Amino acid sequence: MNFPKEGVRLHQTNFGAIGQQLQPLLAGGDCYRLIIKPWRDKRSLPQNALSHMWYGEISEYLIRSGRTEATPEWVKRNLKKTYLGSVEITYTDFITGEKATTWEPRHTSDLDAGEMHHFLGQVEMWCAQFGLFLTIPHGCEYQQLRDQQNQ
């Protein structure tokens, strides 16, 4: 049985069909771990596009301020580390088999839409502290969610 990595959206109308797909697995007598948690949509492509536009704007600002290392990728990596934290990753050398563990900033692709909105809000507030006002396209998803929160 192959279920998507991001899980299956379970609701009343598909409960029976999902049960039918799981039944053959259970018939073999094996046990499985089933984790149920509230469904949240993954961060959206418009949210991702906005974040990348902002990384570019922040990069330009920082470079003009003398931070020549502040490429958009550098900005992205450091903002993620600052506001999203890090996860432990283990790599295996294919030749030697040696395992090495390191910490990497969380990926925004692992965030749900609400977590991504929160991250974008933190980035916007950080920039505003030193007078950098990021572009928020009229009618974009971020602006709509921000307006909903302020009502």
PyMOL commands that set and color helices and strands:
alter all, ss='L'
color gray80, all
select helices_A, chain A and resi 12-27+45-64+72-84+108-110+113-129+141-149
alter helices_A, ss='H'
color red, helices_A
select strands_A, chain A and resi 86-92+99-105
alter strands_A, ss='S'
color yellow, strands_A
deselect
rebuild
show_as cartoon
